[in-house]
Amino acid sequence: MYDLTGKTIVEIKDYVNSLSNEELDKFIEEVDFADYDFDLEAIDLLTSSRLYDYIQYSHGGEAEITFD
């Protein structure tokens, strides 16, 4: 179980960005941000390049990202 109590957004972001893709899957499943005093989703904590890597991982390397 992940306990984010008392951590700042920066600390949480650094932690989430240090997780492997498999660990991030587990983190997303287990952490309910409604239990904490901030309005975020786990995916919001990823940096841009890390987010791209995770999207590719979660779509088996077949994700197509477009800006329409």
The first five atom37 places (N, CA, C, CB, O) and aatype in JSON, in Angstrom:
{
  "aatype": [12, 18, 3, 10, 16, 7, 11, 16, 9, 19, 6, 9, 11, 3, 18, 19, 2, 15, 10, 15, 2, 6, 6, 10, 3, 11, 13, 9, 6, 6, 19, 3, 13, 0, 3, 18, 3, 13, 3, 10, 6, 0, 9, 3, 10, 10, 16, 15, 15, 1, 10, 18, 3, 18, 9, 5, 18, 15, 8, 7, 7, 6, 0, 6, 9, 16, 13, 3],
  "atom_mask": [
    [1, 1, 1, 1, 1],
    [1, 1, 1, 1, 1],
    [1, 1, 1, 1, 1],
    [1, 1, 1, 1, 1],
    [1, 1, 1, 1, 1],
    [1, 1, 1, 0, 1],
    [1, 1, 1, 1, 1],
    [1, 1, 1, 1, 1],
    [1, 1, 1, 1, 1],
    [1, 1, 1, 1, 1],
    [1, 1, 1, 1, 1],
    [1, 1, 1, 1, 1],
    [1, 1, 1, 1, 1],
    [1, 1, 1, 1, 1],
    [1, 1, 1, 1, 1],
    [1, 1, 1, 1, 1],
    [1, 1, 1, 1, 1],
    [1, 1, 1, 1, 1],
    [1, 1, 1, 1, 1],
    [1, 1, 1, 1, 1],
    [1, 1, 1, 1, 1],
    [1, 1, 1, 1, 1],
    [1, 1, 1, 1, 1],
    [1, 1, 1, 1, 1],
    [1, 1, 1, 1, 1],
    [1, 1, 1, 1, 1],
    [1, 1, 1, 1, 1],
    [1, 1, 1, 1, 1],
    [1, 1, 1, 1, 1],
    [1, 1, 1, 1, 1],
    [1, 1, 1, 1, 1],
    [1, 1, 1, 1, 1],
    [1, 1, 1, 1, 1],
    [1, 1, 1, 1, 1],
    [1, 1, 1, 1, 1],
    [1, 1, 1, 1, 1],
    [1, 1, 1, 1, 1],
    [1, 1, 1, 1, 1],
    [1, 1, 1, 1, 1],
    [1, 1, 1, 1, 1],
    [1, 1, 1, 1, 1],
    [1, 1, 1, 1, 1],
    [1, 1, 1, 1, 1],
    [1, 1, 1, 1, 1],
    [1, 1, 1, 1, 1],
    [1, 1, 1, 1, 1],
    [1, 1, 1, 1, 1],
    [1, 1, 1, 1, 1],
    [1, 1, 1, 1, 1],
    [1, 1, 1, 1, 1],
    [1, 1, 1, 1, 1],
    [1, 1, 1, 1, 1],
    [1, 1, 1, 1, 1],
    [1, 1, 1, 1, 1],
    [1, 1, 1, 1, 1],
    [1, 1, 1, 1, 1],
    [1, 1, 1, 1, 1],
    [1, 1, 1, 1, 1],
    [1, 1, 1, 1, 1],
    [1, 1, 1, 0, 1],
    [1, 1, 1, 0, 1],
    [1, 1, 1, 1, 1],
    [1, 1, 1, 1, 1],
    [1, 1, 1, 1, 1],
    [1, 1, 1, 1, 1],
    [1, 1, 1, 1, 1],
    [1, 1, 1, 1, 1],
    [1, 1, 1, 1, 1]
  ],
  "atom_positions": [
    [[0.85, -1.19, 0.0], [0.0, 0.0, 0.0], [0.89, 1.24, 0.0], [-0.96, 0.0, 1.23], [1.92, 1.28, 0.67]],
    [[0.49, 2.21, -0.72], [1.23, 3.46, -0.83], [0.6, 4.48, 0.11], [1.25, 3.97, -2.28], [-0.61, 4.71, 0.06]],
    [[1.42, 5.1, 0.95], [0.92, 6.12, 1.87], [1.52, 7.46, 1.47], [1.26, 5.77, 3.34], [2.73, 7.67, 1.57]],
    [[0.67, 8.37, 1.02], [1.12, 9.68, 0.56], [0.91, 10.77, 1.6], [0.4, 10.05, -0.72], [1.16, 11.94, 1.33]],
    [[0.46, 10.39, 2.79], [0.17, 11.35, 3.84], [1.42, 12.18, 4.17], [-0.34, 10.63, 5.1], [2.5, 11.64, 4.4]],
    [[1.24, 13.5, 4.18], [2.32, 14.41, 4.55], [3.32, 14.7, 3.45], [0.0, 0.0, 0.0], [4.24, 15.49, 3.65]],
    [[3.15, 14.09, 2.3], [4.08, 14.34, 1.19], [3.59, 15.52, 0.35], [4.21, 13.07, 0.3], [2.39, 15.72, 0.2]],
    [[4.53, 16.28, -0.18], [4.17, 17.38, -1.06], [3.93, 16.85, -2.46], [5.28, 18.47, -1.07], [4.29, 15.71, -2.77]],
    [[3.3, 17.66, -3.3], [3.06, 17.28, -4.69], [4.39, 16.98, -5.39], [2.3, 18.39, -5.45], [4.48, 16.03, -6.17]],
    [[5.42, 17.77, -5.11], [6.74, 17.56, -5.73], [7.32, 16.21, -5.31], [7.71, 18.71, -5.34], [7.87, 15.49, -6.14]],
    [[7.2, 15.87, -4.04], [7.7, 14.58, -3.55], [6.94, 13.43, -4.2], [7.58, 14.49, -2.02], [7.54, 12.42, -4.59]],
    [[5.64, 13.58, -4.3], [4.82, 12.52, -4.93], [5.17, 12.39, -6.4], [3.31, 12.82, -4.76], [5.3, 11.28, -6.92]],
    [[5.33, 13.53, -7.08], [5.69, 13.5, -8.5], [7.04, 12.81, -8.7], [5.74, 14.93, -9.08], [7.18, 11.98, -9.6]],
    [[8.03, 13.15, -7.88], [9.34, 12.5, -7.99], [9.23, 11.0, -7.75], [10.32, 13.11, -6.99], [9.87, 10.21, -8.45]],
    [[8.42, 10.63, -6.76], [8.24, 9.21, -6.46], [7.59, 8.48, -7.64], [7.4, 9.04, -5.19], [8.08, 7.43, -8.07]],
    [[6.49, 9.02, -8.15], [5.78, 8.39, -9.25], [6.68, 8.26, -10.48], [4.5, 9.18, -9.6], [6.64, 7.24, -11.18]],
    [[7.47, 9.27, -10.75], [8.36, 9.23, -11.91], [9.51, 8.24, -11.74], [8.92, 10.6, -12.18], [10.17, 7.89, -12.72]],
    [[9.75, 7.78, -10.51], [10.81, 6.79, -10.28], [10.31, 5.36, -10.44], [11.4, 6.98, -8.9], [11.11, 4.43, -10.45]],
    [[9.0, 5.17, -10.55], [8.42, 3.83, -10.63], [8.61, 3.23, -12.02], [6.94, 3.87, -10.28], [8.6, 3.94, -13.03]],
    [[8.77, 1.92, -12.06], [8.77, 1.22, -13.35], [7.34, 1.19, -13.86], [9.35, -0.24, -13.21], [6.41, 1.52, -13.13]],
    [[7.16, 0.82, -15.11], [5.81, 0.75, -15.67], [4.92, -0.21, -14.89], [5.88, 0.32, -17.13], [3.75, 0.09, -14.65]],
    [[5.47, -1.35, -14.5], [4.69, -2.33, -13.75], [4.31, -1.78, -12.37], [5.47, -3.63, -13.61], [3.18, -1.97, -11.91]],
    [[5.26, -1.1, -11.71], [4.97, -0.5, -10.41], [3.94, 0.62, -10.55], [6.25, 0.04, -9.77], [3.1, 0.8, -9.67]],
    [[4.01, 1.36, -11.64], [3.06, 2.44, -11.88], [1.66, 1.89, -12.08], [3.48, 3.28, -13.09], [0.69, 2.47, -11.59]],
    [[1.53, 0.78, -12.79], [0.22, 0.13, -12.93], [-0.37, -0.18, -11.56], [0.34, -1.17, -13.76], [-1.54, 0.09, -11.3]],
    [[0.44, -0.75, -10.68], [-0.02, -1.11, -9.34], [-0.38, 0.14, -8.53], [1.06, -1.92, -8.6], [-1.38, 0.15, -7.83]],
    [[0.44, 1.18, -8.64], [0.19, 2.44, -7.95], [-1.15, 3.03, -8.37], [1.31, 3.45, -8.22], [-1.94, 3.45, -7.52]],
    [[-1.42, 3.05, -9.66], [-2.68, 3.6, -10.19], [-3.87, 2.81, -9.68], [-2.66, 3.61, -11.72], [-4.91, 3.38, -9.37]],
    [[-3.72, 1.49, -9.6], [-4.81, 0.64, -9.1], [-5.07, 0.85, -7.61], [-4.5, -0.82, -9.36], [-6.22, 0.85, -7.18]],
    [[-4.01, 1.04, -6.83], [-4.14, 1.04, -5.38], [-4.4, 2.41, -4.75], [-2.91, 0.48, -4.79], [-5.04, 2.48, -3.7]],
    [[-3.92, 3.48, -5.36], [-4.02, 4.79, -4.73], [-5.33, 5.46, -5.14], [-2.82, 5.69, -5.12], [-5.64, 5.6, -6.32]],
    [[-6.1, 5.86, -4.13], [-7.32, 6.62, -4.36], [-7.06, 8.04, -3.88], [-8.55, 5.97, -3.63], [-7.02, 8.3, -2.68]],
    [[-6.9, 8.96, -4.83], [-6.56, 10.33, -4.47], [-7.69, 11.03, -3.73], [-6.2, 11.11, -5.71], [-7.48, 12.1, -3.16]],
    [[-8.89, 10.45, -3.73], [-9.99, 11.03, -2.96], [-9.71, 10.97, -1.46], [-11.3, 10.31, -3.29], [-10.3, 11.71, -0.68]],
    [[-8.8, 10.08, -1.06], [-8.43, 9.94, 0.34], [-7.49, 11.05, 0.82], [-7.78, 8.59, 0.57], [-7.22, 11.18, 2.01]],
    [[-7.0, 11.85, -0.12], [-6.02, 12.9, 0.2], [-6.58, 14.27, -0.14], [-4.69, 12.66, -0.56], [-7.58, 14.39, -0.85]],
    [[-5.92, 15.3, 0.38], [-6.41, 16.67, 0.24], [-5.82, 17.36, -0.99], [-6.09, 17.47, 1.49], [-5.33, 18.48, -0.88]],
    [[-5.87, 16.71, -2.14], [-5.49, 17.34, -3.39], [-6.22, 16.66, -4.52], [-3.96, 17.28, -3.61], [-6.6, 15.5, -4.42]],
    [[-6.42, 17.4, -5.59], [-7.21, 16.93, -6.73], [-6.28, 16.55, -7.87], [-8.23, 18.01, -7.18], [-5.96, 17.39, -8.71]],
    [[-5.85, 15.31, -7.89], [-4.93, 14.82, -8.92], [-5.31, 13.42, -9.34], [-3.48, 14.84, -8.4], [-6.07, 12.72, -8.66]],
    [[-4.79, 13.03, -10.46], [-4.81, 11.64, -10.9], [-3.35, 11.2, -10.94], [-5.53, 11.46, -12.3], [-2.46, 12.03, -11.13]],
    [[-3.1, 9.92, -10.78], [-1.72, 9.44, -10.81], [-1.02, 9.83, -12.11], [-1.68, 7.92, -10.63], [0.16, 10.18, -12.11]],
    [[-1.75, 9.76, -13.2], [-1.18, 10.07, -14.51], [-0.75, 11.54, -14.58], [-2.21, 9.76, -15.63], [0.19, 11.87, -15.31]],
    [[-1.42, 12.44, -13.84], [-1.06, 13.86, -13.82], [0.32, 14.09, -13.22], [-2.09, 14.66, -13.04], [0.92, 15.14, -13.43]],
    [[0.83, 13.13, -12.47], [2.1, 13.3, -11.78], [3.31, 12.97, -12.65], [2.13, 12.45, -10.55], [4.45, 13.21, -12.25]],
    [[3.07, 12.42, -13.83], [4.18, 12.04, -14.7], [4.68, 13.23, -15.51], [3.75, 10.91, -15.63], [3.89, 14.08, -15.92]],
    [[5.98, 13.28, -15.72], [6.53, 14.3, -16.6], [6.16, 13.94, -18.04], [8.08, 14.44, -16.43], [5.77, 12.8, -18.3]],
    [[6.28, 14.86, -18.95], [5.85, 14.63, -20.33], [6.52, 13.42, -20.97], [6.14, 15.86, -21.17], [5.82, 12.57, -21.53]],
    [[7.84, 13.32, -20.9], [8.5, 12.18, -21.54], [8.14, 10.87, -20.84], [10.02, 12.38, -21.54], [7.98, 9.84, -21.49]],
    [[8.01, 10.91, -19.54], [7.63, 9.71, -18.8], [6.2, 9.31, -19.13], [7.79, 9.93, -17.28], [5.91, 8.12, -19.25]],
    [[5.32, 10.27, -19.29], [3.95, 10.0, -19.67], [3.9, 9.31, -21.02], [3.13, 11.29, -19.69], [3.17, 8.34, -21.2]],
    [[4.67, 9.81, -21.98], [4.72, 9.19, -23.3], [5.19, 7.73, -23.19], [5.67, 9.98, -24.25], [4.6, 6.84, -23.79]],
    [[6.25, 7.5, -22.42], [6.76, 6.14, -22.24], [5.69, 5.23, -21.65], [8.01, 6.15, -21.34], [5.53, 4.09, -22.08]],
    [[4.96, 5.74, -20.64], [3.94, 4.92, -19.99], [2.77, 4.65, -20.95], [3.44, 5.61, -18.71], [2.25, 3.54, -20.97]],
    [[2.37, 5.63, -21.71], [1.28, 5.43, -22.68], [1.68, 4.37, -23.7], [0.93, 6.76, -23.39], [0.87, 3.5, -24.03]],
    [[2.9, 4.45, -24.19], [3.37, 3.43, -25.14], [3.37, 2.05, -24.49], [4.78, 3.78, -25.66], [2.94, 1.07, -25.09]],
    [[3.87, 1.98, -23.25], [3.9, 0.71, -22.52], [2.49, 0.15, -22.35], [4.57, 0.89, -21.15], [2.25, -1.03, -22.61]],
    [[1.57, 0.99, -21.9], [0.22, 0.5, -21.61], [-0.57, 0.14, -22.86], [-0.53, 1.54, -20.82], [-1.6, -0.53, -22.77]],
    [[-0.1, 0.58, -24.02], [-0.75, 0.23, -25.29], [0.11, -0.7, -26.14], [-1.08, 1.48, -26.07], [-0.05, -0.76, -27.36]],
    [[1.01, -1.39, -25.5], [1.84, -2.38, -26.2], [2.7, -1.76, -27.29], [0.0, 0.0, 0.0], [3.02, -2.42, -28.28]],
    [[3.1, -0.51, -27.12], [3.96, 0.16, -28.09], [3.24, 0.62, -29.32], [0.0, 0.0, 0.0], [3.87, 1.05, -30.28]],
    [[1.92, 0.54, -29.32], [1.13, 0.87, -30.5], [0.34, 2.17, -30.37], [0.2, -0.25, -30.81], [-0.52, 2.45, -31.2]],
    [[0.61, 2.96, -29.33], [-0.15, 4.19, -29.13], [0.24, 5.23, -30.18], [0.07, 4.74, -27.71], [1.42, 5.46, -30.43]],
    [[-0.75, 5.85, -30.77], [-0.52, 6.94, -31.72], [-1.03, 8.21, -31.08], [-1.21, 6.67, -33.1], [-2.21, 8.34, -30.78]],
    [[-0.12, 9.14, -30.87], [-0.48, 10.4, -30.21], [-0.53, 11.49, -31.27], [0.55, 10.75, -29.08], [0.44, 11.76, -31.97]],
    [[-1.7, 12.12, -31.35], [-1.87, 13.19, -32.34], [-2.35, 14.46, -31.64], [-2.88, 12.77, -33.45], [-2.95, 14.4, -30.56]],
    [[-2.09, 15.57, -32.25], [-2.54, 16.85, -31.75], [-3.44, 17.47, -32.81], [-1.34, 17.79, -31.39], [-2.96, 18.11, -33.75]],
    [[-4.73, 17.27, -32.65], [-5.68, 17.77, -33.63], [-6.18, 19.14, -33.27], [-6.85, 16.83, -33.76], [-7.0, 19.72, -33.99]]
  ]
}
